Every structure is written in structure tokens, then in C-alpha cells.
Amino acid sequence: MTESRGPLSILIVDDSPEQLRLLVRIVEKEGYVARPITSGKLALEAALADPPELVLLDIKMPEMSGLEVCRLFKKDPSLKEIPIIFVSVLHDIVEKMAAFEAGGVDFIPKPFHEPEVIARIKAHVKIKHLQEALQAQLK
């Protein structure tokens, strides 16, 4: 999916090389620029240097969990509006609620299905663009 502003970048954060490769393939197949990252700390640095359109974020990672990463995104004025979709093997309602409470906009359980990942990315990119257009009109 490309827009007048060029290919949209998606930060993909997962400590599993296999999951990272799979998500990169899905994202790139749709025309997005995939930015794979293996840790929460690196994800924050990458996003601050060049904010992505959207983030796919694993919850369970060493050193800094996806929940912590999300909370830090939401505290930063330059990152707080970026939609974060959690992708996790954790399926229980407590974990899902923690993801939403941290600021995530959606949750995709692993193992995931490619059409679902694409549909959720497209939906949240569209919502973000509509919110930006509305904010521009209100100014």
C-alpha cells in the first residue's frame, strides 16, 4: 500500500528471528517498508529517529516487555499517536487487557494468519489517516 507520501513504514518488534522474518514478508508483500527490530530499546531508538506509521509489537521479550515499550511510546509526544498492534502467543484475557491498557489499539494472537494481519494493519493505518485529516480540519 503506497500513498502520496510514499511507502509507509511499519516497525516490527519481536525477539524471535523466525516471527520477525514472517511478519517482514507479510508487510513487504503489501508494499509497506518493514523495519524489523529485535528489542524494545532498539524499537524506541528507531521510532524516535524516524517515526513509523504503525508498530507490530510482541509482548513477551527479554529486557523490556512489549507492554513497557508501548507505555514509553504513549508517554512521548512524538510517538504517542502511532498505533501499536500487539502480536503475541499470550492469549488469555488478562494479557489482552494489559495490552489495551498499555495503549495498544489491537491484538493479534500467534500463530497468526496473513490475511488477518494485513486486514488489521490496513484498518489501523486508515483510522490513523482519518484522525490526522480530522485534526487538520479542526485547526
The 8 nearest C-alpha neighbors of each residue, nearest first, counted from 0:
[[1, 30, 29, 31, 2, 6, 7, 121],
 [0, 2, 6, 5, 30, 7, 3, 31],
 [1, 3, 4, 5, 6, 0, 7, 31],
 [2, 4, 5, 1, 6, 7, 0, 128],
 [3, 5, 2, 6, 1, 7, 8, 0],
 [6, 4, 2, 3, 1, 7, 0, 31],
 [7, 5, 1, 31, 32, 2, 8, 30],
 [8, 6, 31, 32, 52, 5, 1, 9],
 [9, 7, 32, 51, 52, 31, 33, 6],
 [8, 10, 53, 33, 51, 54, 52, 34],
 [9, 11, 34, 54, 51, 35, 55, 33],
 [12, 10, 35, 55, 34, 54, 36, 56],
 [11, 13, 36, 56, 37, 35, 57, 55],
 [14, 12, 37, 57, 15, 19, 56, 11],
 [13, 15, 37, 60, 38, 16, 12, 19],
 [16, 14, 18, 17, 13, 19, 37, 20],
 [17, 15, 19, 18, 20, 14, 13, 37],
 [16, 18, 20, 19, 15, 21, 22, 14],
 [19, 17, 21, 15, 20, 16, 22, 13],
 [18, 20, 16, 22, 17, 21, 13, 23],
 [21, 19, 23, 17, 18, 22, 16, 24],
 [20, 22, 18, 24, 19, 23, 17, 25],
 [23, 21, 25, 19, 24, 20, 26, 18],
 [22, 24, 20, 26, 21, 25, 33, 27],
 [23, 25, 21, 27, 22, 26, 28, 20],
 [26, 24, 22, 28, 23, 27, 21, 113],
 [25, 27, 23, 29, 28, 24, 31, 22],
 [28, 26, 30, 31, 29, 24, 25, 23],
 [27, 29, 25, 26, 30, 24, 31, 23],
 [30, 28, 27, 26, 0, 31, 25, 117],
 [31, 29, 0, 27, 28, 1, 32, 6],
 [32, 30, 27, 7, 6, 26, 8, 29],
 [31, 33, 8, 7, 27, 9, 6, 34],
 [34, 32, 9, 23, 8, 27, 26, 31],
 [33, 35, 10, 11, 9, 32, 36, 8],
 [36, 34, 11, 10, 12, 33, 19, 37],
 [35, 37, 12, 38, 11, 42, 34, 41],
 [36, 38, 14, 13, 12, 35, 39, 41],
 [39, 37, 41, 40, 36, 14, 42, 12],
 [38, 40, 42, 41, 63, 68, 43, 65],
 [39, 41, 43, 42, 38, 44, 63, 68],
 [40, 42, 44, 38, 43, 39, 45, 36],
 [43, 41, 39, 45, 40, 44, 36, 46],
 [44, 42, 46, 40, 41, 45, 47, 39],
 [43, 45, 41, 47, 42, 46, 48, 40],
 [46, 44, 42, 48, 43, 47, 41, 49],
 [47, 45, 50, 49, 43, 48, 44, 42],
 [46, 48, 44, 45, 49, 50, 43, 78],
 [47, 49, 45, 46, 44, 50, 43, 51],
 [50, 48, 46, 47, 45, 51, 44, 8],
 [51, 49, 46, 47, 48, 52, 78, 45],
 [52, 50, 8, 53, 9, 10, 46, 49],
 [51, 53, 8, 9, 7, 81, 50, 124],
 [52, 54, 9, 82, 51, 81, 83, 10],
 [55, 53, 10, 83, 9, 11, 56, 84],
 [56, 54, 11, 84, 85, 83, 12, 10],
 [57, 55, 85, 12, 86, 54, 65, 84],
 [56, 58, 86, 13, 87, 65, 85, 59],
 [59, 57, 65, 64, 87, 66, 60, 56],
 [58, 60, 64, 57, 65, 61, 87, 89],
 [59, 61, 64, 14, 58, 63, 62, 65],
 [60, 62, 63, 64, 59, 38, 14, 39],
 [61, 63, 60, 64, 39, 38, 40, 59],
 [64, 62, 39, 61, 67, 60, 65, 68],
 [65, 63, 60, 67, 66, 59, 58, 68],
 [64, 66, 58, 68, 67, 57, 69, 56],
 [65, 67, 69, 64, 68, 101, 58, 98],
 [68, 66, 70, 64, 65, 69, 63, 71],
 [69, 67, 65, 71, 66, 70, 39, 72],
 [68, 70, 72, 66, 71, 67, 101, 65],
 [69, 71, 67, 73, 101, 72, 68, 66],
 [70, 72, 74, 68, 69, 73, 67, 75],
 [73, 71, 69, 78, 79, 75, 70, 74],
 [72, 74, 79, 70, 71, 75, 69, 78],
 [75, 73, 71, 72, 79, 70, 76, 78],
 [74, 76, 78, 72, 77, 73, 79, 71],
 [77, 75, 79, 78, 74, 73, 80, 72],
 [76, 78, 75, 79, 47, 80, 50, 72],
 [79, 77, 72, 75, 76, 81, 80, 73],
 [78, 80, 73, 72, 76, 81, 75, 77],
 [81, 79, 78, 82, 73, 77, 76, 127],
 [82, 80, 53, 79, 78, 52, 83, 54],
 [83, 81, 53, 104, 80, 54, 84, 123],
 [82, 84, 54, 103, 104, 55, 53, 85],
 [85, 83, 105, 55, 106, 104, 103, 56],
 [84, 86, 106, 56, 57, 55, 107, 105],
 [87, 85, 107, 57, 56, 108, 106, 55],
 [86, 88, 108, 89, 109, 57, 58, 85],
 [89, 87, 109, 108, 90, 110, 86, 59],
 [88, 90, 87, 91, 94, 108, 95, 109],
 [91, 89, 88, 108, 92, 94, 95, 87],
 [90, 92, 93, 94, 89, 95, 96, 88],
 [91, 93, 95, 94, 96, 90, 97, 89],
 [92, 94, 96, 95, 91, 97, 90, 98],
 [95, 93, 97, 92, 96, 91, 98, 89],
 [96, 94, 92, 98, 97, 93, 91, 99],
 [95, 97, 99, 93, 98, 94, 92, 100],
 [96, 98, 100, 94, 95, 99, 101, 93],
 [99, 97, 95, 101, 96, 100, 103, 66],
 [98, 100, 103, 96, 102, 101, 97, 104],
 [99, 101, 97, 102, 98, 96, 103, 95],
 [102, 100, 98, 70, 99, 66, 103, 69],
 [103, 101, 99, 100, 69, 104, 70, 73],
 [102, 104, 99, 83, 98, 105, 84, 101],
 [105, 103, 84, 83, 82, 99, 102, 106],
 [104, 106, 84, 103, 85, 107, 83, 99],
 [105, 107, 85, 84, 86, 108, 95, 104],
 [108, 106, 86, 85, 87, 109, 111, 105],
 [107, 109, 87, 88, 86, 111, 110, 90],
 [110, 108, 111, 88, 87, 86, 107, 89],
 [109, 111, 108, 112, 88, 87, 107, 86],
 [110, 112, 109, 108, 113, 107, 116, 115],
 [111, 113, 115, 114, 116, 110, 109, 117],
 [112, 114, 116, 115, 117, 111, 25, 22],
 [115, 113, 117, 116, 112, 118, 119, 111],
 [114, 116, 118, 113, 117, 112, 119, 111],
 [115, 117, 113, 119, 114, 118, 120, 112],
 [118, 116, 120, 114, 115, 119, 121, 113],
 [119, 117, 115, 121, 120, 116, 114, 122],
 [118, 120, 122, 116, 121, 117, 115, 123],
 [121, 119, 117, 123, 122, 118, 124, 116],
 [122, 120, 124, 118, 119, 123, 125, 117],
 [123, 121, 119, 125, 120, 124, 118, 126],
 [122, 124, 126, 125, 120, 121, 127, 119],
 [125, 123, 127, 121, 126, 122, 120, 128],
 [124, 126, 128, 122, 123, 127, 121, 129],
 [127, 125, 123, 129, 128, 124, 130, 122],
 [128, 126, 124, 130, 125, 129, 123, 131],
 [127, 129, 131, 125, 130, 126, 132, 124],
 [128, 130, 132, 126, 131, 127, 133, 125],
 [131, 129, 133, 127, 128, 132, 134, 126],
 [130, 132, 128, 134, 129, 133, 135, 127],
 [133, 131, 129, 135, 130, 134, 128, 136],
 [132, 134, 130, 136, 135, 131, 129, 137],
 [133, 135, 131, 137, 136, 132, 130, 138],
 [136, 134, 132, 138, 133, 137, 131, 130],
 [137, 135, 133, 134, 138, 132, 131, 130],
 [136, 138, 134, 135, 133, 132, 131, 130],
 [137, 135, 136, 134, 133, 132, 131, 130]]
